[in-house]
Amino acid sequence: MDPQSSSSAASKRFATRAIHVGAEPDPRTGAVIPPLVLASTFVQQVAGEWGEYDYTRSGNPTRHNVELTLASLENGTHALAFSSGMAATHAATMLLENGDHIVAGTDIYGGTYRLLHKITNRAGVTVTLAPTTDLSALRAAMTPRTRLVWLETPGNPLLTISDIAACAEIAHQHGALLAVDNTFATPVLTQPLTLGADIVMHSATKYLGGHSDLLGGALIVKSSSLRDRLYFIQNATGAVLSPFESYLLARGLKTLDLRVRHQCQTALELARRLQVDPRVQHVIYPGLPDHPHAALAQRQLTGGAGAIVTLEVHGGVSRAKRMVETTRLFRLAVSLGAVESLIEQPALMSHASYAAADRARYGITDGLVRLSVGLEHVDDLWEDLDQAIGH
Ligand SMILES: *Cc1c(COP(=O)(O)O)cnc(C)c1O
Protein backbone atom coordinates (compact mmCIF):
# COMPACT_ATOMS: atom_id res chain seq x y z
CA MET A 1 0.00 0.00 0.00
CA ASP A 2 1.33 3.43 -0.84
CA PRO A 3 1.66 5.40 2.40
CA GLN A 4 0.88 8.62 0.55
CA SER A 5 -2.58 7.36 -0.33
CA SER A 6 -3.28 5.36 2.82
CA SER A 7 -4.47 8.28 4.86
CA SER A 8 -5.51 11.87 4.44
CA ALA A 9 -3.16 12.54 7.35
CA ALA A 10 -0.16 11.87 5.09
CA SER A 11 0.17 15.52 4.09
CA LYS A 12 -0.05 16.90 7.64
CA ARG A 13 2.71 18.07 9.95
CA PHE A 14 5.05 15.69 11.82
CA ALA A 15 3.25 15.57 15.18
CA THR A 16 -0.08 14.93 13.45
CA ARG A 17 1.33 12.21 11.18
CA ALA A 18 2.85 10.48 14.22
CA ILE A 19 -0.67 10.10 15.63
CA HIS A 20 -2.77 9.52 12.51
CA VAL A 21 -0.77 7.83 9.74
CA GLY A 22 -1.07 4.06 10.07
CA ALA A 23 -3.85 4.47 12.64
CA GLU A 24 -7.08 4.36 10.64
CA PRO A 25 -10.08 3.45 12.84
CA ASP A 26 -11.20 -0.16 12.43
CA PRO A 27 -13.85 -0.12 9.64
CA ARG A 28 -15.84 -2.98 11.20
CA THR A 29 -16.17 -1.78 14.80
CA GLY A 30 -15.19 1.88 14.60
CA ALA A 31 -12.47 1.29 17.19
CA VAL A 32 -10.30 4.43 17.24
CA ILE A 33 -7.14 2.34 17.57
CA PRO A 34 -6.70 -0.40 14.94
CA PRO A 35 -6.95 -3.85 16.52
CA LEU A 36 -3.79 -5.73 17.45
CA VAL A 37 -3.65 -8.72 15.07
CA LEU A 38 -1.68 -11.48 16.77
CA ALA A 39 -2.46 -14.19 14.18
CA SER A 40 0.55 -15.96 12.70
CA THR A 41 -1.43 -17.20 9.68
CA PHE A 42 -4.37 -16.02 7.56
CA VAL A 43 -7.18 -18.02 5.89
CA GLN A 44 -7.01 -18.27 2.10
CA GLN A 45 -10.13 -18.38 -0.07
CA VAL A 46 -8.57 -20.57 -2.74
CA ALA A 47 -5.49 -22.79 -2.60
CA GLY A 48 -2.51 -21.03 -4.16
CA GLU A 49 -4.15 -17.60 -4.33
CA TRP A 50 -2.68 -15.20 -1.80
CA GLY A 51 -4.68 -12.42 -0.19
CA GLU A 52 -3.16 -9.25 1.28
CA TYR A 53 -1.83 -11.31 4.20
CA ASP A 54 -0.91 -14.97 4.37
CA TYR A 55 1.71 -15.48 7.08
CA THR A 56 3.00 -13.01 9.68
CA ARG A 57 6.68 -13.32 8.76
CA SER A 58 5.72 -12.09 5.28
CA GLY A 59 3.25 -9.47 6.43
CA ASN A 60 1.02 -8.58 9.38
CA PRO A 61 -1.59 -5.80 9.64
CA THR A 62 -0.29 -4.42 12.95
CA ARG A 63 3.29 -4.39 11.69
CA HIS A 64 2.13 -2.87 8.40
CA ASN A 65 0.44 -0.01 10.25
CA VAL A 66 3.55 0.95 12.19
CA GLU A 67 5.61 0.68 9.01
CA LEU A 68 3.30 3.26 7.42
CA THR A 69 3.89 5.59 10.38
CA LEU A 70 7.66 5.10 10.26
CA ALA A 71 7.84 5.73 6.51
CA SER A 72 5.84 8.92 6.91
CA LEU A 73 7.91 10.27 9.82
CA GLU A 74 11.20 9.72 7.97
CA ASN A 75 9.84 11.16 4.69
CA GLY A 76 10.36 7.78 3.05
CA THR A 77 8.08 5.76 0.83
CA HIS A 78 8.51 2.42 2.60
CA ALA A 79 9.57 1.09 6.00
CA LEU A 80 10.37 -2.41 7.25
CA ALA A 81 10.11 -3.14 10.97
CA PHE A 82 12.60 -5.61 12.48
CA SER A 83 12.90 -7.50 15.75
CA SER A 84 15.83 -5.30 16.85
CA GLY A 85 18.06 -2.53 15.62
CA MET A 86 20.83 -5.05 14.98
CA ALA A 87 18.47 -7.19 12.89
CA ALA A 88 17.72 -4.11 10.77
CA THR A 89 21.42 -3.30 10.36
CA HIS A 90 22.20 -6.93 9.56
CA ALA A 91 19.52 -6.95 6.84
CA ALA A 92 21.07 -3.84 5.26
CA THR A 93 24.52 -5.44 5.22
CA MET A 94 23.02 -8.49 3.47
CA LEU A 95 22.53 -6.29 0.39
CA LEU A 96 26.28 -6.80 -0.13
CA GLU A 97 28.07 -9.73 -1.69
CA ASN A 98 31.42 -11.45 -1.47
CA GLY A 99 34.12 -8.97 -2.52
CA ASP A 100 32.10 -5.86 -1.71
CA HIS A 101 33.34 -3.20 0.70
CA ILE A 102 31.71 -1.09 3.43
CA VAL A 103 33.00 2.21 4.79
CA ALA A 104 31.65 2.90 8.28
CA GLY A 105 32.15 5.82 10.65
CA THR A 106 34.56 5.56 13.56
CA ASP A 107 31.98 6.83 16.07
CA ILE A 108 29.39 4.03 15.69
CA TYR A 109 27.37 1.82 18.01
CA GLY A 110 29.48 -0.96 19.55
CA GLY A 111 27.14 -3.66 18.25
CA THR A 112 27.43 -2.32 14.69
CA TYR A 113 31.22 -2.40 14.99
CA ARG A 114 30.99 -6.03 16.16
CA LEU A 115 28.55 -7.02 13.38
CA LEU A 116 30.77 -5.52 10.66
CA HIS A 117 34.00 -7.03 11.99
CA LYS A 118 32.81 -10.44 13.18
CA ILE A 119 29.75 -11.39 11.09
CA THR A 120 29.65 -9.37 7.84
CA ASN A 121 33.34 -10.17 7.21
CA ARG A 122 32.46 -13.91 7.13
CA ALA A 123 30.59 -13.32 3.86
CA GLY A 124 33.75 -11.91 2.28
CA VAL A 125 32.63 -8.29 2.72
CA THR A 126 35.45 -6.06 3.91
CA VAL A 127 35.09 -3.04 6.19
CA THR A 128 37.10 0.16 6.57
CA LEU A 129 36.40 2.57 9.41
CA ALA A 130 36.81 6.25 8.55
CA PRO A 131 35.75 9.39 10.39
CA THR A 132 32.65 10.43 8.42
CA THR A 133 33.05 13.89 9.98
CA ASP A 134 36.13 14.32 7.77
CA LEU A 135 35.07 14.30 4.12
CA SER A 136 38.58 13.86 2.73
CA ALA A 137 39.11 10.84 5.01
CA LEU A 138 35.80 9.43 3.77
CA ARG A 139 36.80 9.99 0.13
CA ALA A 140 40.16 8.32 0.76
CA ALA A 141 38.47 5.24 2.25
CA MET A 142 36.23 4.65 -0.79
CA THR A 143 37.28 1.88 -3.19
CA PRO A 144 35.81 0.71 -6.52
CA ARG A 145 34.14 -2.12 -4.52
CA THR A 146 32.54 0.14 -1.89
CA ARG A 147 28.80 -0.47 -2.05
CA LEU A 148 27.69 0.97 1.30
CA VAL A 149 28.66 3.91 3.50
CA TRP A 150 27.33 3.58 7.05
CA LEU A 151 27.26 6.51 9.41
CA GLU A 152 25.77 7.53 12.69
CA THR A 153 25.09 11.17 13.55
CA PRO A 154 25.27 12.28 16.31
CA GLY A 155 28.00 9.68 16.75
CA ASN A 156 28.20 7.33 19.66
CA PRO A 157 29.42 8.12 22.33
CA LEU A 158 31.35 11.26 21.29
CA LEU A 159 28.38 12.99 19.62
CA THR A 160 30.30 13.98 16.51
CA ILE A 161 28.14 15.37 13.70
CA SER A 162 28.57 14.08 10.13
CA ASP A 163 27.31 16.12 7.20
CA ILE A 164 24.70 13.77 5.71
CA ALA A 165 24.24 15.66 2.42
CA ALA A 166 28.01 15.80 1.77
CA CYS A 167 28.48 12.12 2.67
CA ALA A 168 25.59 11.16 0.37
CA GLU A 169 27.26 12.98 -2.49
CA ILE A 170 30.55 11.14 -1.93
CA ALA A 171 28.82 7.77 -1.61
CA HIS A 172 26.83 8.33 -4.80
CA GLN A 173 29.87 9.51 -6.77
CA HIS A 174 31.36 6.07 -6.01
CA GLY A 175 28.19 4.14 -6.80
CA ALA A 176 27.57 3.31 -3.13
CA LEU A 177 24.46 3.67 -0.99
CA LEU A 178 24.45 5.88 2.09
CA ALA A 179 22.82 4.40 5.18
CA VAL A 180 22.32 6.56 8.27
CA ASP A 181 21.70 5.17 11.75
CA ASN A 182 19.26 7.87 12.89
CA THR A 183 18.65 6.42 16.35
CA PHE A 184 20.19 9.35 18.26
CA ALA A 185 18.71 12.19 16.21
CA THR A 186 15.26 10.68 15.53
CA PRO A 187 13.22 12.08 12.63
CA VAL A 188 12.08 14.86 14.98
CA LEU A 189 15.53 16.44 14.61
CA THR A 190 16.99 15.07 11.35
CA GLN A 191 15.45 13.42 8.29
CA PRO A 192 18.39 11.81 6.44
CA LEU A 193 16.38 10.68 3.38
CA THR A 194 15.57 14.31 2.63
CA LEU A 195 19.29 15.12 2.86
CA GLY A 196 20.22 12.48 0.28
CA ALA A 197 20.62 9.25 2.29
CA ASP A 198 19.26 6.04 0.72
CA ILE A 199 18.52 4.06 3.88
CA VAL A 200 17.61 5.20 7.39
CA MET A 201 18.10 2.68 10.17
CA HIS A 202 16.66 2.86 13.68
CA SER A 203 16.98 1.02 16.88
CA ALA A 204 13.29 1.50 17.72
CA THR A 205 14.23 0.23 21.17
CA LYS A 206 15.39 3.77 21.93
CA TYR A 207 13.47 7.02 21.25
CA LEU A 208 10.87 5.61 18.83
CA GLY A 209 9.56 3.16 21.43
CA GLY A 210 10.63 5.53 24.18
CA HIS A 211 9.61 3.56 27.27
CA SER A 212 12.31 0.86 27.71
CA ASP A 213 9.70 -1.83 27.16
CA LEU A 214 10.28 -3.06 23.62
CA LEU A 215 13.12 -4.20 21.39
CA GLY A 216 12.76 -3.27 17.74
CA GLY A 217 14.43 -1.89 14.65
CA ALA A 218 13.54 -0.37 11.30
CA LEU A 219 14.85 0.39 7.85
CA ILE A 220 13.21 3.21 5.91
CA VAL A 221 13.86 3.90 2.21
CA LYS A 222 12.56 6.10 -0.61
CA SER A 223 12.97 3.68 -3.50
CA SER A 224 10.64 0.77 -4.37
CA SER A 225 13.45 -1.35 -5.80
CA LEU A 226 15.54 -0.99 -2.65
CA ARG A 227 12.45 -1.75 -0.58
CA ASP A 228 11.88 -4.92 -2.62
CA ARG A 229 15.47 -6.11 -2.14
CA LEU A 230 15.33 -5.48 1.62
CA TYR A 231 11.88 -7.04 1.93
CA PHE A 232 13.17 -10.18 0.21
CA ILE A 233 16.05 -10.35 2.72
CA GLN A 234 13.74 -9.72 5.68
CA ASN A 235 11.20 -12.34 4.61
CA ALA A 236 13.92 -14.86 3.78
CA THR A 237 15.80 -14.42 7.06
CA GLY A 238 12.82 -13.76 9.35
CA ALA A 239 13.84 -11.07 11.87
CA VAL A 240 10.47 -9.28 11.77
CA LEU A 241 8.97 -7.12 14.52
CA SER A 242 6.29 -9.13 16.35
CA PRO A 243 2.68 -7.86 16.29
CA PHE A 244 2.70 -7.00 20.00
CA GLU A 245 5.95 -5.03 19.74
CA SER A 246 4.54 -3.34 16.62
CA TYR A 247 1.55 -2.23 18.69
CA LEU A 248 3.79 -0.92 21.49
CA LEU A 249 5.96 0.91 18.97
CA ALA A 250 2.92 2.55 17.35
CA ARG A 251 1.82 3.70 20.80
CA GLY A 252 5.26 5.12 21.57
CA LEU A 253 5.50 6.99 18.27
CA LYS A 254 2.42 9.07 19.03
CA THR A 255 4.36 11.06 21.66
CA LEU A 256 7.75 11.02 19.91
CA ASP A 257 7.65 14.69 18.95
CA LEU A 258 6.73 15.90 22.44
CA ARG A 259 9.17 13.60 24.19
CA VAL A 260 12.19 14.35 22.05
CA ARG A 261 11.73 18.12 22.11
CA HIS A 262 11.36 18.19 25.88
CA GLN A 263 14.28 15.78 26.44
CA CYS A 264 16.48 18.02 24.24
CA GLN A 265 15.62 21.08 26.34
CA THR A 266 16.48 19.29 29.57
CA ALA A 267 19.71 17.90 28.07
CA LEU A 268 20.81 21.38 26.97
CA GLU A 269 20.16 22.78 30.43
CA LEU A 270 22.09 19.97 32.14
CA ALA A 271 24.97 20.31 29.65
CA ARG A 272 25.18 24.05 30.43
CA ARG A 273 25.22 23.43 34.20
CA LEU A 274 27.84 20.68 33.88
CA GLN A 275 30.04 22.81 31.63
CA VAL A 276 30.54 25.50 34.28
CA ASP A 277 30.96 23.02 37.14
CA PRO A 278 34.57 22.96 38.36
CA ARG A 279 34.36 19.22 39.12
CA VAL A 280 33.73 18.48 35.45
CA GLN A 281 36.69 18.32 33.07
CA HIS A 282 34.87 18.25 29.75
CA VAL A 283 31.28 18.19 28.44
CA ILE A 284 30.34 17.08 24.94
CA TYR A 285 26.92 18.21 23.69
CA PRO A 286 26.19 19.27 20.08
CA GLY A 287 24.08 22.20 21.32
CA LEU A 288 26.98 23.87 23.16
CA PRO A 289 28.86 26.54 21.19
CA ASP A 290 32.24 24.88 21.90
CA HIS A 291 31.21 21.58 20.27
CA PRO A 292 33.64 20.88 17.39
CA HIS A 293 30.75 20.66 14.89
CA ALA A 294 28.44 23.24 16.47
CA ALA A 295 27.61 25.05 13.21
CA LEU A 296 26.76 21.85 11.34
CA ALA A 297 24.78 20.62 14.36
CA GLN A 298 22.71 23.77 14.31
CA ARG A 299 21.96 23.32 10.61
CA GLN A 300 21.32 19.57 10.60
CA LEU A 301 19.69 19.02 14.01
CA THR A 302 16.57 21.14 13.87
CA GLY A 303 14.51 21.65 17.00
CA GLY A 304 17.12 20.48 19.49
CA ALA A 305 20.61 18.99 19.70
CA GLY A 306 19.60 15.59 21.06
CA ALA A 307 19.18 14.25 24.57
CA ILE A 308 22.53 12.51 25.04
CA VAL A 309 25.27 14.28 26.97
CA THR A 310 28.80 12.88 27.31
CA LEU A 311 31.22 14.11 29.96
CA GLU A 312 34.44 13.46 31.79
CA VAL A 313 34.81 14.33 35.45
CA HIS A 314 38.07 15.30 37.11
CA GLY A 315 39.53 12.34 38.98
CA GLY A 316 39.65 9.87 36.11
CA VAL A 317 38.24 6.38 35.86
CA SER A 318 37.59 5.79 39.56
CA ARG A 319 35.64 9.03 39.97
CA ALA A 320 33.64 8.25 36.81
CA LYS A 321 32.89 4.74 38.08
CA ARG A 322 31.79 6.15 41.44
CA MET A 323 29.56 8.66 39.67
CA VAL A 324 27.72 6.12 37.53
CA GLU A 325 27.27 3.85 40.55
CA THR A 326 25.98 6.66 42.80
CA THR A 327 23.22 8.31 40.77
CA ARG A 328 19.69 7.36 41.86
CA LEU A 329 17.36 8.80 39.21
CA PHE A 330 19.86 8.17 36.40
CA ARG A 331 19.80 4.35 36.33
CA LEU A 332 23.06 2.56 35.57
CA ALA A 333 22.14 0.75 32.36
CA VAL A 334 22.97 0.55 28.68
CA SER A 335 20.36 1.78 26.17
CA LEU A 336 19.01 5.30 25.84
CA GLY A 337 16.17 7.39 24.57
CA ALA A 338 13.44 6.47 27.05
CA VAL A 339 11.38 8.56 29.45
CA GLU A 340 13.63 7.46 32.32
CA SER A 341 17.16 8.84 32.44
CA LEU A 342 20.09 6.43 32.21
CA ILE A 343 23.81 6.71 32.86
CA GLU A 344 26.66 4.52 31.66
CA GLN A 345 30.42 4.26 31.19
CA PRO A 346 30.90 3.46 27.46
CA ALA A 347 34.35 1.82 27.74
CA LEU A 348 32.98 -0.77 30.20
CA MET A 349 29.43 -1.05 28.82
CA SER A 350 28.06 0.06 25.41
CA HIS A 351 31.49 0.04 23.70
CA ALA A 352 33.06 -2.94 25.46
CA SER A 353 32.89 -4.86 22.16
CA TYR A 354 35.32 -2.41 20.50
CA ALA A 355 38.95 -3.56 20.48
CA ALA A 356 40.70 -1.64 23.29
CA ALA A 357 43.17 -0.16 20.79
CA ASP A 358 40.31 1.18 18.63
CA ARG A 359 38.64 2.71 21.70
CA ALA A 360 41.87 4.52 22.54
CA ARG A 361 42.38 5.59 18.91
CA TYR A 362 38.87 7.02 18.60
CA GLY A 363 38.89 8.83 21.95
CA ILE A 364 36.52 6.60 23.92
CA THR A 365 38.44 7.00 27.16
CA ASP A 366 37.80 4.86 30.24
CA GLY A 367 36.67 7.92 32.23
CA LEU A 368 33.93 8.92 29.79
CA VAL A 369 30.35 8.98 31.14
CA ARG A 370 27.27 9.04 28.89
CA LEU A 371 23.93 10.40 30.05
CA SER A 372 20.63 9.65 28.37
CA VAL A 373 18.35 12.43 29.54
CA GLY A 374 14.73 11.41 30.10
CA LEU A 375 11.57 13.27 30.98
CA GLU A 376 12.07 13.77 34.72
CA HIS A 377 12.17 17.36 36.04
CA VAL A 378 15.43 19.07 35.16
CA ASP A 379 16.11 20.15 38.76
CA ASP A 380 15.68 16.62 40.10
CA LEU A 381 18.10 15.35 37.46
CA TRP A 382 20.59 18.09 38.30
CA GLU A 383 20.41 17.34 42.05
CA ASP A 384 21.05 13.68 41.26
CA LEU A 385 24.14 14.44 39.16
CA ASP A 386 25.38 16.95 41.73
CA GLN A 387 25.31 14.44 44.60
CA ALA A 388 26.78 11.68 42.43
CA ILE A 389 29.78 13.72 41.24
CA GLY A 390 30.46 14.40 44.93
CA HIS A 391 33.35 16.41 46.29
C1 LIG B 1 20.87 0.38 20.47
C2 LIG B 1 21.45 0.84 19.21
C3 LIG B 1 21.56 -0.03 18.13
C4 LIG B 1 21.16 -1.48 18.19
O1 LIG B 1 19.80 -1.63 18.36
P1 LIG B 1 19.12 -2.86 19.17
O2 LIG B 1 17.68 -2.50 19.14
O3 LIG B 1 19.73 -2.87 20.54
O4 LIG B 1 19.45 -4.10 18.43
C5 LIG B 1 22.08 0.49 16.93
N1 LIG B 1 22.47 1.78 16.84
C6 LIG B 1 22.38 2.63 17.87
C7 LIG B 1 22.82 4.04 17.70
C8 LIG B 1 21.87 2.19 19.09
O5 LIG B 1 21.80 3.05 20.11
The ligand as an SDF file (V2000), in Angstrom:
LIG
                    3D

 15 15  0  0  0  0  0  0  0  0999 V2000
   20.8720    0.3830   20.4730 C   0  0  0  0  0  0  0  0  0  0  0  0
   21.4520    0.8400   19.2100 C   0  0  0  0  0  0  0  0  0  0  0  0
   21.5630   -0.0260   18.1260 C   0  0  0  0  0  0  0  0  0  0  0  0
   21.1630   -1.4850   18.1870 C   0  0  0  0  0  0  0  0  0  0  0  0
   19.7970   -1.6340   18.3600 O   0  0  0  0  0  0  0  0  0  0  0  0
   19.1200   -2.8620   19.1670 P   0  0  0  0  0  0  0  0  0  0  0  0
   17.6780   -2.5020   19.1430 O   0  0  0  0  0  0  0  0  0  0  0  0
   19.7260   -2.8700   20.5400 O   0  0  0  0  0  0  0  0  0  0  0  0
   19.4500   -4.1030   18.4290 O   0  0  0  0  0  0  0  0  0  0  0  0
   22.0850    0.4890   16.9330 C   0  0  0  0  0  0  0  0  0  0  0  0
   22.4710    1.7790   16.8390 N   0  0  0  0  0  0  0  0  0  0  0  0
   22.3770    2.6310   17.8750 C   0  0  0  0  0  0  0  0  0  0  0  0
   22.8210    4.0420   17.7000 C   0  0  0  0  0  0  0  0  0  0  0  0
   21.8690    2.1940   19.0920 C   0  0  0  0  0  0  0  0  0  0  0  0
   21.8050    3.0480   20.1130 O   0  0  0  0  0  0  0  0  0  0  0  0
  1  2  1  0
  2  3  1  0
  2 14  2  0
  3  4  1  0
  3 10  2  0
  4  5  1  0
  5  6  1  0
  6  7  2  0
  6  8  1  0
  6  9  1  0
 10 11  1  0
 11 12  2  0
 12 13  1  0
 12 14  1  0
 14 15  1  0
M  END
$$$$
